[in-house]
Amino acid sequence: MHQILASFSASISELKKNPTALLRKAEGETIAILNHNLPTAYLVPAEVYELLMEKLEDYELGEIVKARQAEKHLAIEVSLDDL
């Protein structure tokens, strides 16, 4: 059984029939779009999507920092006066 990670759900047919009414009914919450009663997609508000993208970017930058910290022993020391 697949877990539905949203408070609201709708079939693809419902989405096609009246997407505006569906969005209004969900009142800004995420909507699970179901195909044969299985989650196929999630319709999320723009603000939520933007926040997720920011968090993903922060995570990816953190991974870059960790990788570079592990390579610290390969760094070459330089004096600021030499620059």
ZADO-1210 file (C-alpha; in nm, 4 decimals, padded with zeros to 6 digits):
<atoms>
<atom x="00.0000" y="00.0000" z="00.0000" code="MET" pos="1"/>
<atom x="00.1307" y="00.3445" z="-00.0946" code="HIS" pos="2"/>
<atom x="00.1200" y="00.6222" z="00.1609" code="GLN" pos="3"/>
<atom x="-00.0505" y="00.9439" z="00.0496" code="ILE" pos="4"/>
<atom x="00.1502" y="01.2394" z="00.1763" code="LEU" pos="5"/>
<atom x="-00.1206" y="01.5056" z="00.1545" code="ALA" pos="6"/>
<atom x="-00.4345" y="01.6095" z="00.3369" code="SER" pos="7"/>
<atom x="-00.6302" y="01.6261" z="00.0120" code="PHE" pos="8"/>
<atom x="-00.6467" y="01.3894" z="-00.2810" code="SER" pos="9"/>
<atom x="-00.8178" y="01.3888" z="-00.6180" code="ALA" pos="10"/>
<atom x="-00.8231" y="01.1712" z="-00.9250" code="SER" pos="11"/>
<atom x="-00.6681" y="01.2809" z="-01.2516" code="ILE" pos="12"/>
<atom x="-01.0241" y="01.3027" z="-01.3901" code="SER" pos="13"/>
<atom x="-01.1232" y="01.5475" z="-01.1156" code="GLU" pos="14"/>
<atom x="-00.8145" y="01.7554" z="-01.1878" code="LEU" pos="15"/>
<atom x="-00.8956" y="01.7681" z="-01.5599" code="LYS" pos="16"/>
<atom x="-01.2613" y="01.8502" z="-01.4993" code="LYS" pos="17"/>
<atom x="-01.2170" y="02.1589" z="-01.2815" code="ASN" pos="18"/>
<atom x="-00.8636" y="02.2385" z="-01.1597" code="PRO" pos="19"/>
<atom x="-00.9624" y="02.5784" z="-01.0180" code="THR" pos="20"/>
<atom x="-01.2357" y="02.4302" z="-00.7987" code="ALA" pos="21"/>
<atom x="-00.9945" y="02.1632" z="-00.6779" code="LEU" pos="22"/>
<atom x="-00.7352" y="02.4236" z="-00.5782" code="LEU" pos="23"/>
<atom x="-01.0013" y="02.6298" z="-00.4020" code="ARG" pos="24"/>
<atom x="-01.1251" y="02.3247" z="-00.2119" code="LYS" pos="25"/>
<atom x="-00.7721" y="02.2416" z="-00.0919" code="ALA" pos="26"/>
<atom x="-00.7304" y="02.5948" z="00.0484" code="GLU" pos="27"/>
<atom x="-00.3580" y="02.6156" z="-00.0262" code="GLY" pos="28"/>
<atom x="-00.2734" y="02.2649" z="00.0917" code="GLU" pos="29"/>
<atom x="-00.0902" y="02.0036" z="-00.1131" code="THR" pos="30"/>
<atom x="-00.3129" y="01.7789" z="-00.3257" code="ILE" pos="31"/>
<atom x="-00.2219" y="01.4176" z="-00.4034" code="ALA" pos="32"/>
<atom x="-00.3230" y="01.3331" z="-00.7592" code="ILE" pos="33"/>
<atom x="-00.4287" y="00.9698" z="-00.7827" code="LEU" pos="34"/>
<atom x="-00.4340" y="00.7325" z="-01.0772" code="ASN" pos="35"/>
<atom x="-00.6146" y="00.4055" z="-01.0010" code="HIS" pos="36"/>
<atom x="-00.6058" y="00.5061" z="-00.6326" code="ASN" pos="37"/>
<atom x="-00.2261" y="00.5356" z="-00.6301" code="LEU" pos="38"/>
<atom x="-00.0429" y="00.8666" z="-00.5886" code="PRO" pos="39"/>
<atom x="00.0862" y="00.9742" z="-00.9273" code="THR" pos="40"/>
<atom x="00.1788" y="01.3358" z="-00.8544" code="ALA" pos="41"/>
<atom x="00.1504" y="01.6047" z="-00.5923" code="TYR" pos="42"/>
<atom x="00.0129" y="01.9486" z="-00.6682" code="LEU" pos="43"/>
<atom x="00.1797" y="02.1924" z="-00.4304" code="VAL" pos="44"/>
<atom x="00.1307" y="02.5673" z="-00.3906" code="PRO" pos="45"/>
<atom x="00.3999" y="02.7814" z="-00.5530" code="ALA" pos="46"/>
<atom x="00.5255" y="02.9064" z="-00.2152" code="GLU" pos="47"/>
<atom x="00.5771" y="02.5502" z="-00.0912" code="VAL" pos="48"/>
<atom x="00.7612" y="02.4521" z="-00.4093" code="TYR" pos="49"/>
<atom x="00.9879" y="02.7577" z="-00.3839" code="GLU" pos="50"/>
<atom x="01.0663" y="02.6777" z="-00.0197" code="LEU" pos="51"/>
<atom x="01.1485" y="02.3163" z="-00.1108" code="LEU" pos="52"/>
<atom x="01.3833" y="02.4328" z="-00.3858" code="MET" pos="53"/>
<atom x="01.5608" y="02.6684" z="-00.1424" code="GLU" pos="54"/>
<atom x="01.6011" y="02.3892" z="00.1125" code="LYS" pos="55"/>
<atom x="01.7324" y="02.1539" z="-00.1543" code="LEU" pos="56"/>
<atom x="01.9858" y="02.4136" z="-00.2664" code="GLU" pos="57"/>
<atom x="02.0951" y="02.4684" z="00.0968" code="ASP" pos="58"/>
<atom x="02.1379" y="02.0926" z="00.1394" code="TYR" pos="59"/>
<atom x="02.3433" y="02.0645" z="-00.1798" code="GLU" pos="60"/>
<atom x="02.5661" y="02.3547" z="-00.0722" code="LEU" pos="61"/>
<atom x="02.6157" y="02.1828" z="00.2636" code="GLY" pos="62"/>
<atom x="02.7265" y="01.8658" z="00.0856" code="GLU" pos="63"/>
<atom x="02.9793" y="02.0687" z="-00.1165" code="ILE" pos="64"/>
<atom x="03.1151" y="02.2196" z="00.2068" code="VAL" pos="65"/>
<atom x="03.1522" y="01.8732" z="00.3642" code="LYS" pos="66"/>
<atom x="03.3326" y="01.7406" z="00.0568" code="ALA" pos="67"/>
<atom x="03.5717" y="02.0349" z="00.0514" code="ARG" pos="68"/>
<atom x="03.6398" y="02.0050" z="00.4237" code="GLN" pos="69"/>
<atom x="03.7433" y="01.6449" z="00.3638" code="ALA" pos="70"/>
<atom x="03.9960" y="01.7714" z="00.1049" code="GLU" pos="71"/>
<atom x="04.1455" y="02.0293" z="00.3409" code="LYS" pos="72"/>
<atom x="04.4666" y="01.8284" z="00.3710" code="HIS" pos="73"/>
<atom x="04.5251" y="01.8888" z="-00.0027" code="LEU" pos="74"/>
<atom x="04.5130" y="02.2676" z="00.0341" code="ALA" pos="75"/>
<atom x="04.8201" y="02.4801" z="-00.0240" code="ILE" pos="76"/>
<atom x="04.8824" y="02.7478" z="00.2340" code="GLU" pos="77"/>
<atom x="04.9264" y="03.0983" z="00.0954" code="VAL" pos="78"/>
<atom x="05.0069" y="03.4233" z="00.2705" code="SER" pos="79"/>
<atom x="04.7777" y="03.7154" z="00.1996" code="LEU" pos="80"/>
<atom x="05.0893" y="03.9251" z="00.1472" code="ASP" pos="81"/>
<atom x="05.1852" y="03.6961" z="-00.1411" code="ASP" pos="82"/>
<atom x="04.8591" y="03.7693" z="-00.3161" code="LEU" pos="83"/>
</atoms>
